[in-house]
């Protein structure tokens, strides 16, 4: 149970508006705010910011 509370599964959605998502885990103690990662969007065919979706 502790695993799900500390490191929840989050969905990262592309800010390019393509609807592409990545799924990852994050440490809630280190990153209490919404996570933003720059990753590759294959639909847009470039690196864009992916924002955490709740």
Buried (B, 14 or more C-beta within 10 A) or exposed (E): EEEEEEBEEBEBBBBBEBEBEBEBEBEEEEEEEEBEEEEEBEEBEEEBEBBBEE
